[in-house]
Amino acid sequence: MERKKIIKQKEVTDFWEKEVCGTRFVKKNSDSTNHEQIRDSRYRVEPYIKEFAFEFPDRNIADKKVLEIGVGAGTDFIEFLKRDAICSGIDATESAIKETRRNIDCAFQENNYRLEYLDKVNAEKLPFDNNYFDIVYSYGVLHHAKNTMTCLSEAIRVLKPGGKIKIMVYSDFSATGIMLWILYGLTKFKIFASQEKIIFNFLESPGTKCYSNKELKKILEGFSLENVVLKKFAGTGDLLLMPPSKKYKGNLIYKIAKKVYPRFFIRKFQNSFGLALTAQARKSFKD
């Protein structure tokens, strides 16, 4: 069994305080606002997010109470507000809360939105009553938490019976994982290192987790969630479409890889090679 380094939540929080997720797409010399740039790049490169986040059986989330765990730059959060949902949002970092508030101000000329709560909060202990929300949404966040299962338990606690939970976590096999394995496994002569271990150590904040379809389904059903639907999608990392981090800026291999990268193939077979493992389920009425 592979041993993993014990990660402190402060290490994770400090990482994301330095760079709010999505803000790497912002160009300072653009006429567009930060919010517009982040929104347009997000939904252009990862168009599946809009359907996953906002499509519901009756195509209407007006008057629904929505909680987003990990608002980041507030892109999806603002789209919930625009659909007249009653929104609450939390994030582990102060920088994300400030960025989201700025972007809300840019997106709305008047206070014609229904914001109930927005603050820095540890998702392990949510400040909401049991059975309060119609929808709990968290995209690319829970796998970064030190105690992911505690966060998930809290998310389900505040969800109403019959309510919908929608989350995205990382898959344990992906194009991103293969690239990281080449960098930190193959070239380091650690050919038997798993993608799970490499993602834990080298993808984004320290201690990032990933899951197989079977494992995630078992976890969600273990929390008595029903109608679990899983899908995988190729994201910006899988497609090498995200601006490079400081670690890879100016890297010649990275520049060459971006030009010859087989994006069509990855998109076509994203159900196998996608890093984004989405899950939606319903909370049972029996609880």
C-alpha positions as CSV (number, residue, x, y, z in Angstrom):
1,M,0.0,0.0,0.0
2,E,1.3,3.5,-0.9
3,R,1.9,5.8,2.0
4,K,0.8,9.4,1.6
5,K,2.2,12.5,3.3
6,I,-0.1,13.9,5.9
7,I,-1.4,17.2,4.6
8,K,-2.6,20.1,6.8
9,Q,-5.6,22.1,5.8
10,K,-3.6,25.3,6.1
11,E,-1.3,24.1,3.3
12,V,-4.3,23.7,1.0
13,T,-5.8,27.0,2.0
14,D,-2.6,28.9,1.6
15,F,-2.1,27.5,-1.9
16,W,-5.5,28.8,-3.1
17,E,-5.2,32.1,-1.3
18,K,-2.4,32.9,-3.7
19,E,-4.4,32.2,-6.9
20,V,-8.2,32.1,-7.0
21,C,-9.3,29.3,-9.3
22,G,-10.0,30.6,-12.8
23,T,-8.2,33.9,-12.5
24,R,-5.2,32.7,-14.6
25,F,-7.3,33.4,-17.7
26,V,-7.6,37.1,-17.0
27,K,-5.7,39.4,-19.4
28,K,-4.8,42.8,-17.9
29,N,-4.9,44.6,-21.2
30,S,-8.4,43.5,-22.1
31,D,-11.5,45.7,-22.3
32,S,-13.6,43.0,-20.7
33,T,-14.0,42.8,-16.9
34,N,-12.3,40.0,-15.0
35,H,-15.7,38.3,-14.5
36,E,-16.4,38.4,-18.2
37,Q,-13.0,36.9,-19.1
38,I,-13.2,34.2,-16.6
39,R,-16.8,33.3,-17.5
40,D,-16.2,33.3,-21.2
41,S,-13.1,31.2,-21.1
42,R,-14.6,28.7,-18.6
43,Y,-17.7,27.9,-20.6
44,R,-15.9,28.0,-23.9
45,V,-13.3,25.5,-23.0
46,E,-15.5,23.4,-20.7
47,P,-19.0,23.8,-22.1
48,Y,-20.3,20.8,-20.3
49,I,-20.2,22.8,-17.0
50,K,-23.3,24.9,-17.9
51,E,-25.4,21.8,-18.6
52,F,-24.1,20.0,-15.5
53,A,-24.6,22.9,-13.1
54,F,-27.8,24.6,-14.3
55,E,-29.9,22.0,-16.1
56,F,-32.8,20.6,-14.1
57,P,-35.9,18.5,-15.0
58,D,-38.1,21.6,-15.1
59,R,-35.3,23.8,-16.4
60,N,-36.1,26.2,-13.7
61,I,-34.2,27.0,-10.5
62,A,-35.9,30.2,-9.6
63,D,-36.8,30.4,-5.9
64,K,-34.7,27.3,-5.2
65,K,-32.3,27.6,-2.3
66,V,-28.8,26.9,-3.7
67,L,-25.5,26.4,-1.8
68,E,-22.2,26.4,-3.6
69,I,-19.3,24.9,-1.7
70,G,-16.1,26.6,-3.0
71,V,-17.2,29.6,-5.0
72,G,-13.8,30.4,-6.4
73,A,-14.1,33.5,-8.6
74,G,-17.9,33.3,-8.4
75,T,-18.5,32.3,-12.1
76,D,-21.1,29.6,-11.5
77,F,-22.4,31.3,-8.4
78,I,-23.3,34.4,-10.4
79,E,-25.1,32.2,-13.0
80,F,-27.2,30.7,-10.2
81,L,-28.0,34.3,-9.1
82,K,-29.0,35.3,-12.6
83,R,-31.4,32.4,-12.7
84,D,-33.2,33.9,-9.6
85,A,-32.1,31.2,-7.2
86,I,-31.7,32.1,-3.5
87,C,-28.0,31.7,-3.2
88,S,-25.5,30.9,-0.4
89,G,-21.8,30.4,-1.0
90,I,-18.8,29.6,1.0
91,D,-15.1,29.2,0.3
92,A,-12.0,28.3,2.4
93,T,-10.2,31.4,1.3
94,E,-10.7,35.1,1.9
95,S,-9.3,35.9,-1.6
96,A,-12.1,33.9,-3.3
97,I,-14.8,35.6,-1.3
98,K,-13.4,39.0,-2.2
99,E,-13.1,38.1,-5.9
100,T,-16.6,36.7,-5.9
101,R,-18.0,39.9,-4.4
102,R,-16.1,42.1,-6.9
103,N,-17.5,39.9,-9.8
104,I,-21.0,40.1,-8.5
105,D,-20.8,43.9,-8.5
106,C,-19.5,43.7,-12.1
107,A,-22.3,41.3,-13.2
108,F,-25.2,43.2,-11.7
109,Q,-25.8,46.9,-12.3
110,E,-28.4,46.9,-9.5
111,N,-29.0,44.7,-6.4
112,N,-31.6,42.7,-8.3
113,Y,-30.3,39.3,-7.1
114,R,-31.0,37.1,-4.1
115,L,-27.8,36.6,-2.2
116,E,-28.5,35.0,1.2
117,Y,-25.0,34.2,2.5
118,L,-21.4,34.6,1.2
119,D,-18.4,34.1,3.5
120,K,-15.2,32.3,4.3
121,V,-16.2,29.0,5.9
122,N,-14.6,25.6,6.5
123,A,-16.8,23.1,4.7
124,E,-16.3,20.6,7.5
125,K,-18.8,22.6,9.6
126,L,-21.4,24.4,7.6
127,P,-23.3,27.2,9.3
128,F,-26.7,26.1,8.0
129,D,-29.7,24.1,9.4
130,N,-30.4,20.5,8.5
131,N,-32.5,20.0,5.4
132,Y,-32.2,23.6,4.3
133,F,-31.1,23.7,0.6
134,D,-32.8,22.4,-2.6
135,I,-29.5,22.1,-4.4
136,V,-25.9,21.7,-3.1
137,Y,-23.3,22.3,-5.8
138,S,-19.5,22.0,-5.6
139,Y,-17.3,21.9,-8.7
140,G,-13.6,20.8,-8.3
141,V,-13.4,21.6,-4.6
142,L,-14.1,18.6,-2.3
143,H,-11.1,16.6,-3.5
144,H,-8.8,19.4,-2.2
145,A,-10.2,19.3,1.4
146,K,-8.2,17.5,4.0
147,N,-11.3,15.7,5.3
148,T,-13.4,15.2,2.1
149,M,-15.8,12.7,3.7
150,T,-16.6,15.2,6.5
151,C,-17.3,17.9,4.0
152,L,-19.5,15.6,1.9
153,S,-21.4,14.5,5.0
154,E,-22.1,18.2,5.9
155,A,-23.2,18.9,2.3
156,I,-25.8,16.1,2.6
157,R,-26.9,17.2,6.1
158,V,-27.9,20.6,4.9
159,L,-29.7,19.2,1.7
160,K,-33.4,18.8,1.8
161,P,-34.8,15.3,1.4
162,G,-35.5,15.0,-2.4
163,G,-32.9,17.7,-3.0
164,K,-30.1,17.5,-5.6
165,I,-26.4,17.3,-4.9
166,K,-24.0,18.0,-7.8
167,I,-20.3,17.6,-7.4
168,M,-17.1,17.3,-9.5
169,V,-14.1,15.6,-8.2
170,Y,-11.0,14.3,-10.0
171,S,-10.8,11.0,-11.7
172,D,-8.0,8.5,-10.9
173,F,-7.3,8.0,-14.6
174,S,-7.1,10.9,-17.1
175,A,-5.0,12.6,-19.7
176,T,-3.8,15.0,-17.0
177,G,-2.8,12.0,-14.9
178,I,-0.8,10.5,-17.8
179,M,1.1,13.7,-18.4
180,L,1.9,14.0,-14.7
181,W,3.0,10.4,-14.6
182,I,5.4,11.0,-17.5
183,L,6.8,14.1,-15.7
184,Y,7.0,12.7,-12.1
185,G,6.9,8.9,-12.7
186,L,8.5,7.8,-15.9
187,T,11.3,10.5,-16.0
188,K,12.1,9.9,-12.4
189,F,12.3,6.1,-13.0
190,K,9.2,5.6,-10.8
191,I,7.3,3.7,-13.5
192,F,5.0,1.9,-11.0
193,A,3.8,5.1,-9.3
194,S,0.1,5.4,-9.6
195,Q,-1.8,8.4,-11.0
196,E,-3.5,8.6,-7.6
197,K,-0.2,9.1,-5.8
198,I,1.2,11.5,-8.3
199,I,-2.0,13.6,-8.3
200,F,-1.9,13.7,-4.5
201,N,1.6,15.1,-4.6
202,F,1.8,17.2,-7.7
203,L,-1.6,18.4,-9.0
204,E,-2.6,21.8,-7.7
205,S,-2.8,22.1,-3.9
206,P,-1.0,19.4,-1.8
207,G,-3.0,16.3,-1.0
208,T,-5.4,16.4,-3.9
209,K,-7.5,13.3,-4.1
210,C,-9.0,11.4,-7.0
211,Y,-11.6,8.7,-7.4
212,S,-12.7,5.9,-9.7
213,N,-16.3,5.8,-11.0
214,K,-16.9,2.7,-8.9
215,E,-15.4,4.2,-5.8
216,L,-17.3,7.5,-6.0
217,K,-20.6,5.7,-6.7
218,K,-20.0,3.5,-3.6
219,I,-19.3,6.6,-1.5
220,L,-22.4,8.5,-2.5
221,E,-24.7,5.5,-2.1
222,G,-23.1,4.9,1.3
223,F,-24.5,8.3,2.3
224,S,-27.9,7.0,1.2
225,L,-28.0,9.1,-1.9
226,E,-30.2,7.9,-4.8
227,N,-30.2,8.1,-8.6
228,V,-26.5,8.5,-8.7
229,V,-25.4,9.6,-12.3
230,L,-21.6,9.8,-13.1
231,K,-20.0,11.2,-16.2
232,K,-16.4,12.1,-17.1
233,F,-15.3,15.1,-19.1
234,A,-12.0,16.5,-20.4
235,G,-11.2,19.8,-18.8
236,T,-8.6,22.5,-19.6
237,G,-5.8,20.5,-18.0
238,D,-6.6,17.4,-20.1
239,L,-6.7,19.5,-23.3
240,L,-3.6,21.7,-22.4
241,L,-5.7,24.8,-22.9
242,M,-5.0,26.5,-19.5
243,P,-2.3,29.2,-19.4
244,P,0.7,27.7,-17.7
245,S,1.4,28.1,-14.0
246,K,4.6,29.8,-12.9
247,K,6.2,26.4,-12.7
248,Y,5.8,25.8,-16.4
249,K,6.0,29.3,-17.9
250,G,8.8,29.5,-20.5
251,N,9.2,25.7,-20.4
252,L,10.2,24.6,-24.0
253,I,8.7,21.1,-23.6
254,Y,5.4,22.6,-22.5
255,K,5.3,24.9,-25.5
256,I,6.0,22.1,-28.0
257,A,3.5,19.8,-26.3
258,K,0.7,22.5,-26.6
259,K,1.2,22.6,-30.4
260,V,1.3,18.9,-31.1
261,Y,-1.2,17.8,-28.4
262,P,-4.0,15.4,-29.7
263,R,-7.0,17.5,-28.4
264,F,-9.4,15.9,-30.9
265,F,-8.6,12.4,-29.6
266,I,-8.9,13.4,-26.0
267,R,-12.3,15.1,-26.6
268,K,-13.6,12.2,-28.6
269,F,-12.7,9.8,-25.8
270,Q,-13.2,12.1,-22.8
271,N,-15.3,9.4,-21.0
272,S,-12.0,7.6,-20.6
273,F,-9.4,10.4,-20.5
274,G,-11.3,13.1,-18.7
275,L,-10.1,14.4,-15.3
276,A,-13.5,15.9,-14.4
277,L,-15.6,13.2,-12.8
278,T,-19.1,14.7,-12.3
279,A,-21.7,13.2,-10.0
280,Q,-25.3,14.1,-9.3
281,A,-27.7,12.4,-7.0
282,R,-30.8,12.9,-4.9
283,K,-31.1,12.8,-1.1
284,S,-33.5,10.1,0.0
285,F,-36.8,11.0,1.6
286,K,-36.3,8.2,4.0
287,D,-33.7,10.1,6.1
